Structure formats: structure tokens, C-alpha cells
Amino acid sequence: MKKIIATIVALVFSTSAYAVTLSDISVGASINHGIYGGNGKEENFDHVGTLATTTKKDGAAFVDTYATIFVEAALNENISLGISYAPEAIDTPQNINSAEGEKNGAGHVDIKVSAEFEDLTTVYALVKSDIGVFAKVGYSQMDINVASENAGTYKDTDTDGIEVAIGYEHDMGEFGVRAELAYHSFDDVKADNGKSSDVDANKITVSNMEGATARISLVKTF
């Protein structure tokens, strides 16, 4: 997925068809505050490979605040192509399944699982009206690092999805200030604790991953 994003960025910013000058470039930074959620399912298998428990949580949600940076190239006065990147991770709360794991043969212990969404990258098109109202549509990709206690080591994974947003930019002379609302949707993800069979395996599936973000940005056009 990262190769796809890198290829799109290279085409936009370097080909003669979309050759840009410094005056066409805008850079900026954003503060994002969002609510994100999905439907989760965890399957825990016992020492003989039998499915022992299945835990489902539909509509589980969390809130996080994070920063992003972006660069845009103007194709004309109203249309720009851009890329944004989140240098810090988006952290989920820790999920605890009581007494469903086993540690060193000492009996049942809690299984604790959390995740970090890292390197969230979005390439997008922005269309802005003459009065400052704009809309964006983009393609996103992010890595998912799963941390666990008493459940083995979960394999990291990734996912991709879409973003659509609407907002307003106020021109303040040397800088512009944007306020926008964005909707995110990501593909389903699966992770397991690396067992080659179902013996002592734990498997996680997350579906219907969606989110909504309120975003304030400061943008500089050269």
C-alpha cells in the first residue's frame, strides 16, 4: 500500500503533466480530534485446539487527539492534490478479557490487548470554492501494531480506506485557517498470536471500522 501512495505522490509532484512551482505549494499542520469505532470479535482456543470462548463487542468506540502535517500542490485556483501524514500513533484503549489466558501453567490470567494505528497517510484531492468552502476525498493507509499480555505475540498488520471531508478556509493574509469535519472508513482487519494451529490460538477480527474527525489546520501558501 505504501508503494501505491509513493507512486501517486511522485506522479503528482514530479511529472511534467502536473509540473508545479513553489508558488503552487502549500504546507500545513493540523490538530485532529476524532471518535473511531468498529465491531470486534476475539476467539480464544484451548490447549487442544477447541474454540473455548468467543467475545464480541459491536460498536466499540474510543476518542483520541493527534497531529498531522500536509503538503498540497495547486493544479489551478480551485483544485489541489495533497498528502497528509500523522507522525504520532493513534492509541486504542486496552481491552481486558478476564481469566481467559494462561501464564506459565499458573492458571487463568487476564488477556490484555491494545493497538496503535501508526503512519496514517492520506493522499487526497481538494476542491475549494471562491468563498472558501471546500471538499476533500482521499485514500488512506495505516499500520496497526497490536500489543498483548498473556496471549502471545500478535502479528502486526495494516489496512486502507477512504476519507471524505467538508470544511471552510479563512484567508488571514500570509496564512489560512481551516476548519473541517471528516469521515473515515477502513477495510476489515485480522490478527492472531502467531500459532501455526488452533492450539492455544487467539484470533481477533475487527470489521466496520469507521470514524469522524474534527480538524483545525494552519496552512501556508508560498
C-alpha positions in Angstrom: 0.0 0.0 0.0 2.8 2.4 0.8 4.3 1.8 -2.7 0.9 2.9 -4.2 0.9 6.1 -2.1 4.5 6.8 -3.0 3.8 6.3 -6.7 0.8 8.7 -6.6 2.8 11.4 -4.9 5.7 11.0 -7.3 3.3 11.4 -10.3 1.6 14.4 -8.8 4.7 16.4 -7.8 7.2 15.5 -10.4 5.7 14.8 -13.8 5.6 17.4 -16.5 1.8 17.0 -16.8 1.4 18.4 -13.3 4.6 20.5 -13.0 4.3 22.8 -10.1 6.3 25.8 -8.9 7.0 27.0 -5.4 4.0 29.4 -5.6 1.7 26.4 -6.2 2.8 24.6 -3.0 1.0 24.8 0.4 2.2 23.3 3.6 0.4 23.0 6.9 -0.3 21.3 10.2 -3.5 20.1 11.8 -4.9 19.1 15.2 -7.4 16.2 14.9 -9.9 15.2 17.5 -11.9 12.1 16.5 -14.1 9.3 17.5 -13.4 5.9 16.0 -15.1 2.6 16.3 -15.9 -0.8 14.9 -17.2 -4.3 15.6 -14.6 -6.6 17.3 -14.5 -10.3 17.8 -11.9 -12.3 19.7 -11.7 -16.1 19.6 -9.7 -18.0 22.2 -8.8 -21.6 21.6 -7.7 -24.0 24.4 -4.7 -26.4 24.6 -6.3 -29.0 22.4 -7.4 -26.5 19.7 -11.0 -26.3 20.6 -12.7 -22.9 20.5 -13.2 -22.1 24.1 -14.6 -18.6 24.1 -15.8 -16.0 21.7 -16.0 -12.4 22.8 -17.9 -9.9 20.6 -18.1 -6.1 21.0 -20.2 -4.3 18.4 -20.0 -0.6 18.2 -16.9 -0.3 20.5 -15.6 3.2 20.2 -12.8 5.4 21.5 -11.7 9.0 21.3 -8.2 10.3 20.5 -6.4 13.6 19.6 -3.4 13.6 17.3 -1.5 15.9 14.9 -1.0 15.6 11.2 1.2 17.5 8.7 0.4 18.0 5.0 1.6 19.4 1.7 -0.5 20.3 -1.3 0.1 21.2 -5.0 -2.4 23.5 -6.7 -3.5 22.4 -10.1 -5.4 25.6 -10.6 -7.2 28.2 -8.4 -9.8 25.7 -7.1 -8.3 22.2 -7.3 -5.3 20.9 -5.3 -3.8 17.4 -4.7 -2.2 16.7 -1.4 -0.8 14.2 1.1 -1.1 14.2 4.9 0.8 12.2 7.5 0.3 11.5 11.2 3.8 11.4 12.8 2.4 10.1 16.1 0.3 7.0 16.7 -3.4 6.8 17.4 -3.9 4.7 20.5 -6.8 2.5 21.4 -7.8 1.7 25.0 -6.7 -1.6 26.4 -9.3 -4.4 26.1 -9.3 -6.9 29.0 -10.8 -10.4 28.8 -10.8 -11.7 32.4 -9.3 -15.1 33.2 -9.2 -16.2 29.6 -5.4 -16.7 29.3 -2.8 -18.9 30.9 0.7 -18.0 32.1 3.5 -20.5 32.8 1.0 -23.1 33.9 -0.1 -21.0 36.8 -3.7 -21.0 36.0 -6.0 -18.5 34.3 -5.0 -14.9 33.9 -6.4 -11.8 32.1 -5.8 -11.4 28.4 -5.0 -7.7 27.7 -4.9 -6.4 24.1 -4.4 -2.8 22.8 -3.4 -1.4 19.4 -1.6 1.5 17.9 -2.5 2.9 14.5 0.8 4.2 13.1 1.9 6.1 9.9 -1.6 7.1 8.9 -1.0 8.5 5.4 -3.7 10.0 3.1 -3.5 11.2 -0.5 -6.4 13.4 -1.4 -8.0 15.8 -3.9 -9.3 19.1 -2.6 -11.8 21.3 -4.4 -12.3 24.8 -3.0 -14.9 27.4 -3.9 -14.1 31.1 -4.3 -15.8 31.8 -0.9 -13.5 29.3 1.0 -15.8 26.3 1.3 -14.0 23.1 0.3 -14.5 19.4 0.0 -11.9 16.6 0.1 -11.8 13.0 -0.9 -8.8 10.8 -0.2 -7.3 7.3 0.0 -5.7 6.3 3.4 -3.3 3.7 4.7 -2.1 2.9 8.2 -0.1 0.2 10.0 -1.7 -1.5 13.0 0.6 -2.7 15.8 -1.1 -5.0 18.3 0.3 -5.3 21.9 -0.9 -8.0 24.2 -0.3 -9.6 27.6 -0.7 -13.3 28.3 -1.9 -14.0 24.7 1.4 -14.5 22.9 2.6 -12.0 20.3 0.1 -10.7 17.8 1.2 -10.1 14.3 1.1 -6.5 13.1 -1.0 -5.7 10.1 -2.2 -2.8 8.1 -5.4 -1.5 6.4 -6.5 1.0 3.9 -9.7 3.0 3.4 -11.2 6.3 2.3 -11.7 9.8 3.8 -14.2 12.4 2.8 -14.3 15.9 4.4 -16.0 19.2 4.1 -14.7 22.5 5.6 -14.0 26.2 5.3 -10.7 28.1 4.9 -10.4 31.6 6.2 -7.6 33.7 4.5 -5.6 35.6 7.0 -3.0 37.1 4.6 0.2 35.1 5.0 -1.7 32.1 6.4 -5.0 30.4 6.1 -7.0 28.7 8.9 -9.2 25.7 8.1 -11.9 24.0 10.0 -13.3 20.8 8.7 -15.2 17.6 9.5 -14.1 14.3 8.1 -15.5 10.8 7.8 -13.2 7.7 7.6 -13.9 4.1 6.6 -11.3 1.3 6.7 -11.2 -2.3 5.5 -11.6 -5.1 7.9 -8.5 -6.4 9.7 -7.5 -9.7 11.3 -4.7 -10.5 13.7 -3.6 -13.6 15.6 -1.0 -14.6 18.1 1.2 -16.5 15.6 0.2 -20.0 16.4 0.6 -22.4 13.5 -2.6 -24.3 14.5 -5.6 -23.6 16.7 -3.8 -24.9 19.8 -3.7 -22.0 22.3 -4.5 -19.6 19.5 -6.1 -16.2 19.9 -7.7 -14.6 16.9 -9.0 -11.0 16.5 -11.2 -9.7 13.8 -12.3 -6.0 13.5 -15.0 -5.0 11.0 -16.9 -1.9 10.1 -14.1 0.4 11.1 -15.3 4.0 10.9 -14.5 7.3 12.4 -15.4 11.0 12.4 -12.8 13.7 12.9 -13.0 17.4 13.7 -9.9 19.1 12.4 -8.3 22.6 12.7 -5.4 23.4 10.4 -3.0 26.2 9.8 -1.8 26.4 6.1 0.9 28.4 4.4 1.0 29.0 0.6 4.2 30.3 -0.9 
